[in-house]
């Protein structure tokens, strides 16, 4: 089982706006604070988390492009 090494509070619980605004909000309020908190306690875990977020974002972008053509 994973060990909790930090906490990120998510407020507000509802996110509205354009897709770009929502993405920016999620990165600024969820992903970046999570990476910063991880980096304080476990830099390797922060790197792995950031890598997985990047890979997920890239795969979603590729999926989006494949539906346009």
FENQUI-V900423 format. One record per residue. N is the residue number from 1. RES is the residue in one letter. PSI is psi in radians with two decimals (* if undefined). Layout:
N	RES	PSI
N	RES	PSI
This chain:
1	X	2.47
2	X	2.60
3	X	2.34
4	X	2.17
5	X	0.09
6	X	3.07
7	X	2.38
8	X	2.14
9	X	2.34
10	X	1.82
11	X	2.35
12	X	2.95
13	X	-0.19
14	X	2.26
15	X	2.20
16	X	2.77
17	X	-3.00
18	X	2.87
19	X	-0.70
20	X	-0.75
21	X	-0.72
22	X	-0.77
23	X	-0.78
24	X	-0.76
25	X	-0.80
26	X	-0.76
27	X	-0.76
28	X	-0.66
29	X	-0.34
30	X	-1.01
31	X	-0.89
32	X	-0.83
33	X	-0.59
34	X	-0.76
35	X	-0.74
36	X	-0.74
37	X	-0.75
38	X	-0.74
39	X	-0.55
40	X	-0.66
41	X	-0.53
42	X	1.49
43	X	-0.61
44	X	-0.73
45	X	-0.65
46	X	-0.74
47	X	-0.75
48	X	-0.77
49	X	-0.83
50	X	-0.71
51	X	-0.77
52	X	-0.66
53	X	-0.77
54	X	-0.81
55	X	-0.71
56	X	-0.79
57	X	-0.74
58	X	-0.71
59	X	-0.65
60	X	-0.69
61	X	-0.78
62	X	-0.69
63	X	-0.74
64	X	-0.78
65	X	-0.64
66	X	-0.38
67	X	-0.24
68	X	-0.71
69	X	*
